[in-house]
Amino acid sequence: MQSIQHTTFDNGLQLVTESVRDVRTVSIEWLVCGGVATNEHDGDSVLLTELMYRGAGDLSDREHTERLDHLGVRRNITCGVRLLKLHALCLGSKVQEAIGPVFDMFLCPKLPNEGLAPSQQLSFQALDSIQDNPPKLVNLAINEHHFSAPFNRSTYGTRSCLESATIERIRGVYKNSVCPKGSIISIAGDIDHDTILQSVRSQTENWSGESLSPSNTSSPTRGIHHINQDTSQVHIGMALDAPNVADQNSILERIAVSIFGGATSGRLFTEVRQKRSLCYSVHASYQPSRENATVRIHAGTTPERAAETIDVILDQLAQLQNGVTKEEFDRTITRLRAGTVMSGESTAARAGALLGDQYAKGKTRTLKERLDELSAVSLDAVNEYLNKKVSGAMTLVFLGPKALEIDKNGVLSGN
């Protein structure tokens, strides 16, 4: 039987562990409140993420890398808007040896002077690469317009902030953001709870501090936005407000959006791509979070068909308020349950789910509880929710060679 245990240490750090039978791996997920929205310069957390790979504890860059590679540890650090996340995966037989060098990446990175310049160069390369990735450009533009500052920042930073960074500034960001208060660690897999607890306590008992909590500084600039790019394709993105993950309607939104555009059997794929051949790609997803949850819709088409593509998507979105059928509902529940079961067989997915639950809800769910939650939803509940739902102002971004004029009823014309 799977077993989940919670511990909150005196310094505010939270630990969630789950012992999973019949697996040989252990996954470690660790978040701290140090994303790009949490500091003055929106490129500093990006550089901090790069610098955390350049030696930790008593080990140099090379020694630390070789140590983790010798233990077979797969690891990476990701920089988000609100959070920095450390991910690590190893064999259960190696987890006690791996915890020390893995934890050092957050607890005592060297952040060397000589590491800043190469970290800046890598960040510039990543920033420049976005120009060759239209879907990414559209998604970043959606964030920029749909959310309030500083939560609308790019997780690639800006060139001016990256260029102006100093190692002292990055070290200051580390000191003010990588703190135990508000931090959560989840560990799932082939583990013994008590042994893991003792290891985590010994590693973090001298860690102290509380990260800063950013607040809104401006209003979002929603509406319609065009990214002018001379391409043979048009990339379309839309965002609407959705229930945050702790909201009781979150599960209803997840099911409804999955019916709408979460699979090839969904309405978007059927109506936009299959019946009308308007685009080569179209889908919708519900992106839940503790704050600023959204529904995202993406489509790729040609300039000649962009207007009609948007028109049909908006029409299908309006029709969704009339409800879904029993066949759509049953098919989606089965698919979501299957996905939940399959993700439960991955220790990385389990650790990620535990971390997400603890951060967003302040409590975790077992695999059985997740399945029971899906089973408890009725068709009537989903349709009643859709009938009453008000999403608020939409953000629509399209990248292509010409602008489009759109009103609340759909597309009027192309220019």
Summary of the structure (lengths in Angstrom):
residues: 415
radius of gyration: 22.8
end to end distance: 61.5
largest distance: 65.7
contacts: 1391
relative contact order: 0.15
helix: 46%
strand: 22%
